[in-house]
Structure formats: C-alpha cells, structure tokens
Amino acid sequence: MIFRLEDPLQKGKNINLNFFSSTQKFILEILKENNLKKDLLKILHQNESLSPIPEIFWEVDRDSTEYNRRFGFDLKKFLKRFTKEKHPNKNNWTLLEFGPGSGVFKEERSRELQHTDDFAMCDKVYYPVNKLIESIIDFEALTTQGVNLNEQEKSEVSDFIYRVLVIKKGETEKDNFAYDQNVSNAIEQDPQNIVQSLKAKLPLLKDVTMVPSTNSSRDTQGNLIYPRKIEKNSLTENSQKALDLICTKNIALLKNAGEIDIFEHIPAYTPGDIISDFADVKNLGNRQIDFAFGCRSTIYKYDQDYIDFMKELNKKISIDGIYIDDNIRCNDGWRYRLSELLEVQKDLSFPIRIIKGPGFSGEDHNQKDPVPLAVVITNDSKKLEYISSNLDNGYTMQELSEIVKNENYLKSLDSTGLVHLSIYKE
C-alpha cells in the first residue's frame, strides 16, 4: 500500500502507522494474486510519484550490504535479533526506512523478518535506469551470435549503455559532464519513451571509449566531478563483443522488437511506501517507531531543515527505539554534520553516538583514520551493547561530545577546514 501523509484522510497530526498495516496486507494479497504491480506503477507515474534516478551516483537498488558498509554491522541481523519475538504491547514492531529507493532492502526484509509492520518514506519511488535497461535487452539474441554473458557481464553492459544514454553526446569523457536533458525529460514524461531514446543513442556506442564511474568527488570550488572512468577496453571480452553487436548490428537491442510494456519491467518494490517529504514525519504520532534507519536519503535535508527533521524524528521514536542513519556524512565525504548534531543533542537527555569507520576511497579526505559514517540515536542499552559487540573490524562507536573535543581530528576530516570551523568558529 502507498499513502501520503498529507492526504485528506490524514488531516492533522498524530497519524498512527499501525492503523494502515492490516489494510496494507490485504491490498498486497490482491496485488500478488492479480499481478497488478505494473498498474500500481502506472498510477504512481500519473500522480508524478514515480521517477528514474536523476544522477548516475544514485544507488536506489541498494541492498542490505550498502547499509552494512556504512553502519559497520549487519543491520538485517540486528533487526532479526530484536524483532524475533512479538512486541509486548502491540504484537508487531514498527519499522520505518527513509529513502527506500526501488525497495530492494525492503523486499529483503519482507521475506526474512517476522512480527514487523514495515514502512518506508520517500518523496517519490525511484527506479534505476541501468537495471531497467538490463531487463529489456534481449540477451538470448546475443547467445545466438556466440556471446553468452554471465550475470556480471549483463550488468556491466547495461550500465555502460545507461551512461551513454543519459549523458550528453560527446561528454562521457569529461569530469564535469552534462546530462542529456532531452532523454531525461522524455523518460520522466513517460517511461515508455526509453525505447525510442535507446534506439536514438545506441549508435554512439561505437565511438564512446569511456564513461564516468559512479564515484564522485569535489573540485577546489566544491563542484561535483567524476574524475574516475570506466574504459570500454577494461570490460570483459564478452561485454565488448555484446556492445559491438548491439551498436553496429542492432542485435539484442530490445525484447520482442521493442513491443513491450515498460511498466512490467520497472524494478521497484513499493508496498508500505509513504510518499511524502521527510519533513512530514512531524505528522506522525509520537513514540510509535521502534526502528528507523536511512542510507543516502535524509542527507538531502540541509542546515536548519536537517536539524528540525532530526529533532522531530526523535519525538517519534519509542522509548526503547532506535534511529540509525548515514546522514552525518555527505555522500562524497565533502563534510560531516557534527555541528548540526550538536544542536540536535540539546533536545536529548542521552548522548548521540557516532559510528566511525573506513572512509570511501577517492571520497573522504582522511584515508588514515576512521571517519564519521553514521549517527545512532537511542537510549536502549541492549541495542547499544549489541552494536558495540558486533561492529566490523575498523569501526568504532563513540559519543558525539567526545569526538568534537578532538580539534586535531576535526581538522583532519576535510581539506577546507569546514568541519572544525563549524564547531570552533573564529
């Protein structure tokens, strides 16, 4: 089920998420029995709530491993551990994920967790275009030409095509490339337009030798750039042959000669989605969320909006609940929101804790010491003990107040001194 926190039905505040759980499960069964997923996606599109990812560095099809890398422990095992028994007061535990993307991790949880009412909040349902391309290319046609791709090769072929599709002609080698707005607008207007867009752009594959990788960084002015590239000749021989056949002979371009309903192939798992701005969390009733978490999502709240969101969310977490999010760190490690979290700390009666771990290669400035990766907000000693005891090698958890005392460490976190100056203003 999908609903909005600002719908007429939800006027006012104090919305109880558990009110929707039984209705959600009923609708889910109808969707499964009647294979209505594509119709649901079409309704989302008509309501401007379904979109392709707007940037190549977005990874909306992330699974549990993405969370584990940023949190330093196995989040799914953690959730299993604390939801294996029924909630003592309401049977099911309430989970809320911020920014589920295409819902890969949420689908994992639906298969493996018990005793949970599982929700996710996002402004839209986003889907990865590279995975959509992978699902509509006719790889069997390539097999008839002697090119039998394994799963990894299918993925890298589709990903290479995706970057050629969405980047402006002649700019795939640039660090600060421009996107092809005609393609972006066409797919946003109607996902079915990807068929014609692919047919128009694929001839360019013949002359493209490299495309930007997903890893971004910043130039000296703070602009987003992509200095690392994926060279075509670095792909497997099979993948290169496949790209050549698709480009020069139009072989395997699309299944059924392009006569397909794109909505049947869009990779998105939507049950339990709340389509709303993250700020609308204020409309939820207090103390009802047992587990909240986010990855590369709430980071897009900035400055006072970020502080307000974090303060408001704390009111929604149950007394022994927990909130974990990587929003302390900008996606490319440009800066860390320690100063903002100090403002949030003023509203709490217990310390905010920070998980520090290995920085991302080519992103975080400090590659020697563990850097802030995730914020932990809870006063439950059992959950804190579990996290501390199960952190991977190279990860630690430390109170925010202790981290900000170390000025030399703060200065080491970025090349501009922004983190230190935001706390120790001159």
LUMRO-321624 format. One line per 8 residues: number of its first residue (from 1); their letters; for each residue x, y, z of N, C-alpha, C. Coordinates in steps of 0.2 Angstrom, whole numbers, plus 2048, in hexadecimal, padded with zeros to 3 digits. Layout:
NUM = a = X/Y/Z/X/Y/Z/X/Y/Z  ...
***
This chain:
1 = mifrledp = 804/7FA/800/800/800/800/804/806/800  802/80B/7FD/806/812/7FD/801/817/7FF  803/81C/803/7FF/821/805/803/827/806  800/82D/807/803/833/808/801/836/80F  806/839/812/804/83C/819/800/842/818  800/845/812/7FC/84B/812/7F5/84A/80E  7F3/843/80D/7ED/842/80A/7E7/844/80F  7E1/846/80B/7DB/848/80F/7DA/843/815
9 = lqkgknin = 7DB/83D/814/7D9/838/819/7DE/839/81F  7E4/83C/81E/7E9/83D/823/7E9/844/826  7E4/848/826/7E4/84F/828/7E6/84F/82F  7EA/854/831/7ED/855/838/7F3/851/839  7F4/850/83F/7FA/84C/841/7F8/846/845  7FD/843/848/7FC/83D/84C/7FA/837/848  7FC/836/842/7FA/830/83E/7FE/82A/841  7FA/825/842/7FC/81E/844/7FD/81A/83E
17 = lnffsstq = 804/818/83D/806/814/838/803/80D/838  802/80A/83E/7FF/803/83F/7F8/803/83D  7F4/809/83C/7EE/809/83A/7ED/806/832  7F3/808/82F/7F3/806/828/7F5/7FF/826  7F8/7FB/82C/7FB/7F5/82A/7F7/7EF/828  7F1/7EF/82B/7EC/7E9/829/7EA/7EB/822  7E8/7F1/820/7E6/7F3/819/7EB/7F2/814  7F2/7F3/816/7F7/7F2/812/7F8/7EB/810
25 = kfileilk = 7F8/7E6/815/7F8/7DF/814/7F3/7DD/80F  7ED/7DF/810/7E7/7DD/80C/7E8/7DF/805  7EA/7E5/803/7EC/7E8/7FD/7F2/7E4/7F9  7F7/7E2/7FD/7FC/7DE/7FB/7FA/7D8/7F8  7F6/7D4/7FB/7F3/7CE/7F9/7F0/7CF/7F2  7EC/7D4/7F2/7E8/7D5/7EC/7ED/7D6/7E6  7F2/7DA/7E7/7F7/7DC/7E2/7FB/7D6/7E0  7FD/7D1/7E5/800/7CB/7E3/7FC/7C7/7DF
33 = ennlkkdl = 7F6/7C6/7E1/7F1/7C1/7DE/7EF/7C3/7D7  7EF/7C9/7D5/7ED/7CC/7CF/7F2/7CF/7CB  7F9/7CE/7CD/7FE/7D1/7C9/7FD/7D8/7C7  7FC/7DC/7CC/7FA/7E3/7CB/800/7E8/7CC  806/7E6/7CD/80B/7EA/7CE/80C/7F0/7C9  80C/7EE/7C3/80D/7F3/7BD/807/7F8/7BE  801/7F6/7BF/7FC/7FB/7C0/7FD/800/7C6  7FF/7FD/7CB/801/802/7D1/806/807/7CF
41 = lkilhqne = 80C/804/7CB/811/809/7C9/80E/80E/7C4  809/80C/7C0/806/811/7BB/803/817/7BF  7FF/815/7C4/7FC/819/7C9/801/81E/7CC  806/81B/7CE/80B/820/7D1/80E/825/7CC  80F/822/7C6/812/827/7C1/80D/82C/7BF  806/82B/7BF/801/830/7BD/801/835/7C3  803/833/7C9/802/838/7CF/809/83B/7D0  80E/83A/7CB/814/83D/7CB/818/83B/7D2
49 = slspipei = 817/834/7D3/81B/831/7D9/81F/82C/7D7  821/82B/7D1/825/826/7CE/82A/829/7CA  831/828/7CB/836/82C/7C7/83C/827/7C6  840/828/7C0/846/825/7C0/84B/829/7C4  850/826/7C6/855/829/7CA/858/82F/7C6  859/835/7C9/85B/83B/7C6/863/83C/7C5  867/838/7C9/86E/838/7C8/871/831/7C8  877/831/7C5/87A/82A/7C4/87D/827/7CB
57 = fwevdrds = 87E/82C/7CF/881/829/7D6/87B/827/7DA  875/828/7D9/870/825/7DD/870/81E/7DC  86F/81A/7E2/86F/813/7E2/868/811/7E6  863/812/7E2/85C/810/7E5/85B/809/7E6  85F/805/7E3/85D/7FD/7E3/862/7FA/7E8  864/7FE/7ED/869/7FC/7F2/865/7F6/7F7  869/7F2/7F9/867/7EC/7FD/86A/7ED/804  869/7E8/808/86B/7E8/80F/873/7EA/80F
65 = teynrrfg = 877/7E7/80A/87E/7E8/80B/880/7F0/80A  87C/7F4/807/87D/7FB/807/87D/7FE/80E  877/7FC/812/877/7FE/819/87C/7FC/81D  87E/7F5/81C/883/7F2/820/88A/7F6/81F  88C/7F8/819/892/7FC/818/892/802/81C  88C/806/81C/88C/80C/81F/88B/80C/826  888/807/829/886/807/830/88C/803/834  88F/7FE/830/894/7FA/833/892/7F4/837
73 = fdlkkflk = 88C/7F2/836/889/7EC/839/883/7EA/834  881/7E3/835/87C/7E0/831/875/7E3/833  872/7E7/830/86C/7EA/832/866/7E5/832  866/7E1/82D/861/7DC/82D/861/7D7/833  867/7D5/835/868/7D1/83A/866/7D4/841  867/7DB/841/865/7DF/847/85E/7DF/847  85A/7E0/842/853/7E1/842/850/7DA/843  853/7D5/841/850/7CE/842/851/7CC/84A
81 = rftkekhp = 857/7CE/84D/858/7CD/854/853/7D0/858  851/7D7/856/84C/7DA/85B/845/7DA/859  843/7D6/854/83C/7D6/852/83A/7CE/851  83E/7CA/854/83D/7C3/853/837/7C1/858  836/7C5/85D/830/7C4/861/82B/7C9/860  824/7C8/861/81F/7CD/860/820/7D3/865  81E/7D9/863/81F/7DE/867/81A/7DD/86D  81C/7DF/873/818/7DD/879/812/7E1/87A
89 = nknnwtll = 811/7E7/876/80B/7EB/876/807/7EB/870  80A/7EA/86A/806/7EB/864/807/7E5/85F  80A/7E0/861/80B/7DA/85D/811/7DB/858  810/7E0/854/816/7E1/84F/81A/7E7/850  820/7E7/84E/825/7ED/84F/824/7F1/849  824/7F8/84A/824/7FD/844/82A/7FF/842  82C/7FD/83B/832/7FF/838/830/805/833  835/80A/832/834/80F/82E/83B/810/82A
97 = efgpgsgv = 83B/80F/824/841/810/820/841/817/81C  846/81B/81C/846/821/819/849/821/812  846/822/80D/849/821/806/84A/81A/804  845/816/803/846/80F/801/848/80E/7FA  848/814/7F6/84A/813/7EF/845/80F/7EB  848/80A/7E8/843/805/7E4/841/7FF/7E9  843/7FF/7EF/840/7FB/7F4/843/7F4/7F5  84A/7F4/7F2/84D/7ED/7F3/84E/7EA/7FA
105 = fkeersre = 850/7EF/7FE/851/7ED/805/84B/7EB/809  846/7EF/807/83F/7EE/80A/83C/7E7/808  83D/7E6/801/83B/7DF/7FF/83F/7D9/803  845/7DA/804/849/7D6/808/846/7D5/80F  844/7DA/812/841/7DA/819/83A/7D6/819  837/7D7/813/830/7D4/813/830/7CD/813  836/7CA/810/837/7C3/810/83A/7C0/816  83D/7C4/81A/841/7C1/820/83F/7C3/827
113 = lqhtddfa = 83C/7C9/827/83A/7CB/82E/833/7C9/830  832/7C8/836/82B/7C6/839/829/7CC/83E  823/7CC/840/820/7D0/845/822/7D8/843  821/7DA/83D/823/7E1/83C/81E/7E4/837  81C/7EA/838/819/7EE/834/81E/7F3/830  81F/7F2/82A/825/7F5/827/823/7FA/822  825/800/823/824/806/81F/82A/809/81D  829/80D/818/82F/811/815/82C/818/812
121 = mcdkvyyp = 830/81D/813/82E/824/811/832/826/80C  82F/829/807/833/82C/801/82F/831/7FE  832/836/7FA/82E/83B/7F7/82B/839/7F0  82F/834/7EE/82D/830/7E8/82F/829/7E8  82D/825/7E4/830/81E/7E3/834/81F/7DD  83B/81D/7DE/840/81E/7D9/842/817/7D7  844/817/7D0/846/810/7CE/84C/811/7CA  851/80C/7CA/857/80D/7C6/856/80B/7BF
129 = vnkliesi = 858/810/7BB/858/80F/7B4/85C/80A/7B1  862/809/7B4/867/804/7B1/863/7FD/7B2  860/7FC/7B8/85D/7F5/7B9/857/7F4/7B4  853/7FA/7B3/84E/7F9/7AE/850/7F7/7A7  856/7FA/7A5/859/7F9/79F/85B/7F1/79F  85E/7EF/7A4/860/7E8/7A5/85A/7E3/7A4  854/7E5/7A6/84E/7E1/7A6/84B/7E1/79F  84C/7E6/79B/849/7E6/794/84E/7E4/78E
137 = idfealtt = 854/7E3/790/859/7E1/78A/858/7DA/789  858/7D8/783/857/7D1/781/85D/7CD/781  860/7CB/787/866/7C8/787/866/7C1/784  860/7BE/783/860/7B7/77F/862/7B8/778  860/7BE/775/862/7BF/76E/86A/7C0/76E  86D/7C2/773/875/7C2/773/878/7BB/773  874/7B7/777/877/7B0/777/877/7AD/771  872/7AE/76D/871/7AB/766/877/7AD/761
145 = qgvnlneq = 87A/7B3/763/880/7B6/760/887/7B3/763  886/7AF/768/88C/7AC/76B/88F/7B0/771  88B/7B5/773/88D/7B9/779/888/7B7/77F  88B/7B3/783/887/7B1/789/889/7B5/78F  885/7B9/792/887/7BE/797/885/7BB/79E  88A/7BB/7A3/888/7B9/7AA/884/7BF/7AD  882/7BF/7B3/87E/7C4/7B6/882/7CA/7B7  888/7CA/7B9/88C/7CF/7BA/88D/7D3/7B3
153 = eksevsdf = 88E/7CF/7AE/88F/7D3/7A7/889/7D6/7A5  883/7D3/7A6/87D/7D6/7A4/87C/7DD/7A8  87E/7DD/7AE/87E/7E3/7B2/882/7E8/7B0  889/7E7/7AE/88D/7EC/7AC/88C/7EE/7A5  889/7EA/7A0/887/7EC/79A/881/7F1/79B  87C/7EF/79F/876/7F4/7A0/878/7FA/7A3  87D/7FA/7A7/87F/800/7AB/883/805/7A6  887/802/7A2/88B/806/79D/886/809/798
161 = iyrvlvik = 881/806/796/87B/808/791/878/80E/795  876/80D/79B/872/812/79F/876/818/79F  87C/818/7A0/880/81F/7A1/881/822/79A  881/81E/795/881/821/78E/87A/824/78D  875/821/78F/86E/824/78E/86D/82A/791  86F/82B/798/86D/831/79C/871/837/79C  878/835/799/87D/83B/799/87C/83E/792  87D/844/792/87D/848/78B/882/846/786
169 = kgetekdn = 881/845/780/885/843/77B/88C/847/77B  891/843/77B/898/845/77B/89B/847/782  897/846/787/899/848/78E/89B/843/793  89B/83C/790/89C/837/795/8A3/837/798  8A8/83A/794/8AF/83A/797/8B0/840/79C  8AC/844/79C/8AD/84A/7A0/8AC/849/7A8  8AF/84C/7AC/8AE/84C/7B3/8A8/84F/7B5  8A6/854/7B2/8A0/858/7B4/89B/858/7AE
177 = faydqnvs = 899/852/7AC/895/851/7A6/88E/854/7A8  88A/855/7A2/883/857/7A3/87F/851/7A1  879/851/7A4/874/84C/7A2/870/84E/79C  86E/849/798/86A/84A/792/863/84B/795  861/852/795/85A/853/798/855/851/794  856/850/78D/850/84E/789/84E/847/78B  853/843/78C/852/83C/78E/84F/83C/795  852/83F/79A/84F/840/7A1/848/842/7A1
185 = naieqdpq = 846/847/79D/840/84A/79D/83B/845/79A  83D/841/795/839/83C/791/837/837/795  83C/834/799/83B/82E/79D/836/830/7A3  838/836/7A6/834/839/7AC/82C/83A/7AA  82B/83C/7A3/825/83D/7A1/821/837/7A0  825/832/79D/822/82B/79C/827/826/79C  827/821/7A1/82D/81C/7A0/82D/818/79A  827/818/796/827/814/790/82C/817/78B
193 = nivqslka = 82D/81E/78C/832/821/787/839/81F/787  83B/81B/78C/842/818/78C/843/814/786  83E/811/783/83F/80D/77D/842/811/778  83E/817/776/841/81B/771/847/81E/772  848/820/779/84E/823/77B/854/81F/77A  854/818/77C/859/813/77B/85B/813/773  855/812/76F/857/811/768/85A/817/765  859/81D/768/85C/823/765/864/824/768
201 = klpllkdv = 865/822/76E/86C/823/771/870/81D/770  86E/817/76F/873/811/76E/878/811/769  876/815/763/87C/815/75E/882/819/761  881/81D/766/887/820/769/88C/81B/76C  88A/815/76E/88E/811/771/894/80F/76D  894/80F/767/89A/80E/763/8A0/812/764  89E/819/766/8A4/81D/766/8A5/81F/76E  8A1/81D/772/8A2/81E/779/8A8/819/77C
209 = tmvpstns = 8AD/81C/77F/8B2/818/782/8B2/817/789  8AF/81C/78C/8AE/81C/794/8A8/820/796  8A6/81E/79C/8A1/821/79F/8A3/823/7A7  8A0/827/7AA/8A1/829/7B1/89F/823/7B6  8A3/822/7BB/8A1/81D/7C0/89C/820/7C4  899/81C/7C9/894/81F/7CE/898/823/7D3  89E/822/7D5/8A1/826/7DA/8A3/82D/7D8  8A0/831/7DC/8A1/839/7DB/8A6/83C/7E0
217 = srdtqgnl = 8A8/842/7DF/8AC/845/7E3/8AA/84D/7E2  8AE/851/7E5/8AD/858/7E5/8B4/85C/7E2  8B3/861/7DE/8B9/865/7DC/8BA/86A/7E2  8BF/86E/7E0/8C1/873/7E6/8BB/878/7E7  8B7/879/7E3/8B1/87E/7E4/8AB/87A/7E7  8AC/873/7E8/8A6/870/7EB/8A1/86D/7E6  8A3/86D/7DF/89E/86B/7DA/89F/863/7DA  899/860/7D8/899/859/7D7/89D/857/7D1
225 = iyprkiek = 8A2/852/7D1/8A5/850/7CB/8A6/848/7CB  8A7/845/7C6/8A8/83E/7C5/8AF/83D/7C1  8B4/83D/7C5/8BB/83C/7C2/8BD/835/7C0  8B9/830/7C4/8BB/829/7C2/8B6/827/7BD  8B9/823/7B8/8B5/820/7B2/8B5/819/7B2  8B0/816/7AE/8B0/80F/7AC/8B1/80F/7A5  8B7/80C/7A3/8B9/80C/79C/8B6/806/799  8B4/806/793/8B1/801/78F/8B6/7FB/78F
233 = nsltensq = 8BC/7FC/78D/8C1/7F7/78C/8C2/7F3/793  8C0/7F6/799/8C1/7F3/79F/8BB/7EE/7A1  8B6/7EE/79D/8B1/7E9/79D/8B3/7E2/79B  8AF/7DD/79C/8B1/7D6/79A/8B0/7D6/792  8B4/7D1/78F/8B3/7D0/788/8AC/7CF/786  8A9/7CB/78A/8A2/7CA/788/89D/7D0/788  89F/7D4/78D/89B/7DB/78E/89C/7DF/788  8A2/7E0/786/8A4/7E4/780/8A1/7E1/77A
241 = kaldlict = 8A1/7DB/779/89E/7D8/773/896/7D9/773  893/7D9/779/88C/7DA/77A/88A/7E1/778  88E/7E6/77A/88D/7ED/779/88E/7EE/771  893/7EB/76E/894/7EC/767/88E/7E9/763  88B/7E4/765/886/7E1/761/87F/7E5/762  87E/7E7/768/878/7EC/76A/879/7F2/766  87F/7F5/765/880/7FB/762/880/7FB/75A  884/7F6/758/885/7F6/750/87F/7F2/74D
249 = kniallkn = 87D/7ED/750/878/7E9/74C/871/7E9/74F  870/7ED/755/86A/7ED/758/867/7E7/75A  86C/7E2/75C/86A/7DC/75E/869/7DC/766  863/7D9/768/862/7D9/76F/860/7E0/772  85E/7E4/76E/85D/7EB/771/857/7EB/776  851/7E8/774/84C/7E7/779/848/7E1/777  845/7DE/77D/841/7D8/77C/83B/7DA/778  838/7D5/775/832/7D5/771/832/7DB/76C
257 = ageidife = 838/7DD/769/839/7E2/765/837/7E9/767  837/7EA/76E/835/7F0/771/82E/7F1/773  82A/7EC/771/823/7EC/772/821/7E9/779  823/7ED/77E/822/7EB/785/81F/7F0/789  81C/7EE/78F/81A/7F3/794/81F/7F4/799  822/7FA/798/828/7FC/79D/826/7FB/7A4  820/7FC/7A6/81E/7FC/7AD/81E/7F5/7B0  81E/7F0/7AB/81F/7E9/7AE/826/7E8/7B0
265 = hipaytpg = 82B/7EC/7AE/832/7EB/7AF/835/7F0/7B4  832/7F5/7B6/834/7FA/7BA/836/7F7/7C1  83C/7F7/7C3/83E/7F3/7C9/83D/7F8/7CF  837/7F7/7D2/835/7FB/7D8/830/7F6/7DD  832/7F6/7E3/82E/7F3/7E8/82A/7F8/7ED  824/7F9/7EC/821/7FF/7EF/81C/7FE/7F5  81A/7F7/7F7/816/7F7/7FD/819/7FA/803  814/7FE/807/816/801/80D/819/808/80C
273 = diisdfad = 81A/80A/806/81D/811/805/818/816/807  81B/81B/80A/818/821/80C/81B/827/807  817/829/803/819/82E/7FE/818/835/801  81E/838/804/81E/83E/807/825/841/808  825/847/809/82C/84A/80B/82D/848/812  834/847/813/836/844/819/834/849/81F  833/84F/81E/831/854/823/82A/852/825  826/84F/821/81F/84D/823/81F/848/829
281 = vknlgnrq = 825/845/82B/825/841/831/822/844/837  821/84B/837/81E/84E/83C/817/84C/83D  814/84A/838/80D/848/838/80B/841/83B  811/83E/83D/810/837/840/80F/838/847  80B/833/84A/80A/833/852/811/832/855  812/835/85B/818/834/85F/819/82D/861  81F/82B/862/822/825/865/81F/81E/863  81E/81E/85C/81B/818/859/820/814/855
289 = idfafgcr = 826/817/853/82B/814/84E/830/810/853  831/80A/851/835/806/855/83C/806/852  83C/805/84C/843/805/848/842/80A/842  846/80F/842/847/813/83C/84E/813/839  84F/814/833/855/814/830/855/817/829  85B/819/826/85B/81C/820/862/81C/81D  863/81C/817/869/81B/813/869/81F/80D  86D/824/80D/86E/829/807/867/82C/805
297 = stiykydq = 863/82E/80A/85C/831/809/85B/837/80C  85B/837/813/85A/83D/817/85F/842/817  865/840/814/86B/845/813/869/84B/80F  863/84A/80B/861/84F/807/85D/855/80A  85C/854/811/85A/859/815/860/85D/817  860/864/817/866/868/818/864/86D/81E  86A/86F/821/86A/874/826/864/873/82B  860/879/82C/85B/879/831/856/873/830
305 = dyidfmke = 854/872/829/84F/86D/827/852/866/82A  858/865/829/85B/85F/82C/85A/85E/833  85C/864/837/85B/864/83E/854/863/840  850/866/83D/848/866/83F/846/85E/83E  848/85B/838/846/855/837/848/850/83C  84F/850/83E/852/84C/843/84E/84D/84A  84D/853/84C/849/854/852/842/851/852  83F/852/84C/838/850/84C/838/848/84C
313 = lnkkisid = 83C/845/848/83C/83E/848/83E/83B/84F  842/83E/853/843/83B/859/83D/83B/85E  838/83F/85C/832/83F/860/82D/839/85E  82F/836/858/82B/831/855/82D/82A/857  834/829/859/837/823/85B/834/821/862  832/81B/863/830/818/869/835/818/86E  833/818/875/838/819/87A/83E/814/87A  83D/80E/878/843/80A/877/845/809/86F
321 = giyiddni = 842/80D/86B/844/80D/864/84A/80F/862  84C/80F/85B/852/811/859/852/814/852  856/819/851/857/81C/84A/85E/81C/848  85F/819/842/866/819/83F/866/81B/838  86B/820/837/86B/823/830/872/825/82E  873/825/828/87A/827/825/87A/82F/824  875/832/826/874/839/824/879/83E/827  87D/83B/82B/883/83F/82E/888/841/829
329 = rcndgwry = 888/83D/824/88E/83E/81F/88B/83F/818  88D/845/815/88B/846/80E/88D/840/809  889/83F/804/88A/839/800/891/838/7FE  895/83D/7FC/89C/83D/7FA/8A1/83E/7FF  89F/83F/805/8A3/840/80B/8A6/848/80B  8A2/84C/808/8A4/853/807/8A4/856/80E  89F/855/812/89F/857/819/89B/852/81E  89B/853/824/898/84F/829/894/854/82E
337 = rlsellev = 88E/852/82F/889/856/833/889/856/83A  88F/857/83D/890/856/844/88D/85D/848  88E/862/845/88C/869/848/884/868/848  881/866/843/879/865/843/877/861/848  87B/85B/849/879/856/84E/879/859/855  87E/85D/856/87F/860/85C/878/864/85E  875/867/859/86F/86B/85A/869/866/85C  869/860/858/864/85B/85A/865/858/861
345 = qkdlsfpi = 86C/858/863/86D/855/86A/86A/859/86F  869/85F/86E/866/863/873/85F/861/875  85C/85E/871/855/85C/872/855/855/875  85A/851/876/85A/84B/878/85D/84A/87F  85B/845/883/85D/844/88A/862/83F/88A  864/83C/885/869/837/884/86E/838/87E  874/836/87E/879/838/879/878/835/872  879/839/86D/879/837/866/87F/833/865
353 = riikgpgf = 87F/82E/862/885/82A/861/887/82A/859  88D/829/857/88F/829/850/893/823/84F  891/820/84A/895/81A/847/89A/81C/842  8A1/81B/844/8A6/81D/83F/8A9/817/83C  8AB/818/836/8AE/812/832/8B2/814/82D  8B5/80F/829/8B9/811/823/8B6/816/81E  8B9/81B/81C/8B6/81F/817/8B6/81C/810  8B2/81F/80C/8B1/81C/805/8B7/81F/801
361 = sgedhnqk = 8BA/81A/7FD/8C0/81C/7F9/8BE/821/7F4  8C2/826/7F3/8C1/82B/7EE/8BC/830/7F0  8B9/82F/7F6/8B4/834/7F9/8B6/838/7FF  8B6/834/804/8B8/837/80B/8BF/83A/80B  8C0/840/80D/8C7/843/80D/8CC/83F/812  8C9/83D/818/8CD/839/81C/8CD/832/81B  8D2/82F/818/8D2/828/816/8D6/824/81B  8D9/827/821/8DD/824/826/8D9/822/82C
369 = dpvplavv = 8D5/826/82E/8D1/825/834/8C9/823/832  8C6/820/837/8BF/81F/836/8BB/826/836  8B6/826/831/8B3/82D/830/8AB/82B/833  8A8/831/834/8A1/830/836/89C/82D/831  899/828/832/895/825/82C/88E/824/82E  88C/824/834/885/823/836/883/826/83D  87D/828/83E/87B/82B/844/876/826/848  877/825/84E/873/820/852/86F/824/857
377 = itndskkl = 869/824/857/865/827/85C/860/822/860  862/820/866/85E/81C/86A/861/81C/871  85C/81A/876/85E/81A/87D/85D/813/87F  85D/80E/87B/85C/807/87D/863/804/87D  865/802/883/86B/7FF/884/86C/7F9/881  867/7F5/880/868/7EE/87D/86A/7EF/875  866/7F4/872/868/7F5/86B/86F/7F8/86A  871/7FC/86F/877/7FF/86E/87D/7FA/86F
385 = eyissnld = 87B/7F5/874/880/7F0/876/881/7EB/870  87B/7EA/86D/87B/7E5/867/87F/7E8/861  87E/7EF/860/882/7F2/85A/88A/7F2/85C  88B/7F4/862/892/7F5/864/896/7EE/863  892/7E8/865/895/7E2/865/895/7DF/85E  892/7E2/859/892/7DF/853/894/7E3/84D  898/7E8/84F/89B/7ED/84A/8A0/7E9/846  8A1/7EA/840/8A6/7E7/83C/8AD/7EA/83D
393 = ngytmqel = 8B2/7E7/83B/8B9/7E9/83D/8BA/7F0/839  8BD/7F5/83D/8BE/7FC/83A/8B8/800/83C  8B3/7FE/83F/8AD/803/841/8AD/803/849  8AB/809/84B/8AB/80B/852/8A4/80F/853  8A2/80F/859/89C/813/85B/89E/818/861  89D/81E/860/89F/823/865/89A/828/866  89A/82B/86C/895/831/86D/897/837/869  892/83A/867/893/840/863/897/845/867
401 = seivknen = 896/846/86D/899/84B/871/8A1/84A/872  8A2/844/872/8AA/842/872/8AD/843/86B  8AA/842/866/8AD/843/85F/8AE/84A/85E  8AA/84F/860/8AB/856/85F/8B0/859/863  8B2/856/868/8B7/859/86D/8BE/858/869  8BF/854/865/8C5/852/861/8C6/857/85B  8C9/85D/85C/8C9/862/857/8CE/85F/851  8D3/85C/853/8D8/85A/84E/8D4/854/849
409 = ylksldst = 8D0/850/84C/8CC/84C/848/8C7/84F/844  8C4/854/846/8BF/858/842/8C3/85B/83C  8C9/85E/83D/8CC/861/838/8CF/85C/833  8CF/856/835/8D2/851/830/8CC/84E/82B  8C6/850/82D/8C0/84D/829/8BF/850/822  8C1/856/821/8C0/859/81A/8C6/85E/819  8C7/85F/812/8CC/863/810/8CB/86B/811  8C4/86D/812/8C2/874/813/8C2/876/81A
417 = glvhlsiy = 8C2/872/81F/8C1/874/825/8BA/875/828  8B5/874/823/8AE/875/825/8AB/872/82B  8AD/86C/82C/8AB/868/832/8AD/86B/838  8B3/86D/838/8B6/870/83F/8B3/877/840  8B3/87B/83A/8B0/882/83B/8A9/882/83D  8A5/87D/83B/89E/87D/83C/89D/87C/844  8A2/879/847/8A1/878/84E/8A5/87D/852  8AB/87E/850/8B0/883/854/8B0/889/84F
425 = ke = 8AB/88D/84F/8AA/893/84B/8AF/898/84D  8B3/89B/849/8B8/8A0/84A/8B5/8A7/84B
***
